[in-house]
């Protein structure tokens, strides 16, 4: 348990990196069903998991939301 607490910032950033990668991949597919699922995952993380996230992890989650909404390409 101590290892988990000590390494939480790295674990969280790794998980969010995978979420960002999955979001990019989902955007390249033709179907919208996977977009819906990815949106629900990001929404869940934003509501419930963000309470225990570091500032860097919150920044990565915000970036994933921007990619999902298509706002990252506009910048």
Number of C-alpha atoms within 10 A of each C-alpha: 5 7 7 10 9 10 10 15 16 13 14 19 19 13 12 21 16 13 19 23 13 15 22 15 12 19 17 9 11 9 10 11 11 16 19 13 12 21 17 12 12 21 14 12 16 16 9 10 13 14 10 12 18 15 11 12 21 20 14 18 23 15 16 26 21 16 18 21 14 13 12 12 8 7 5
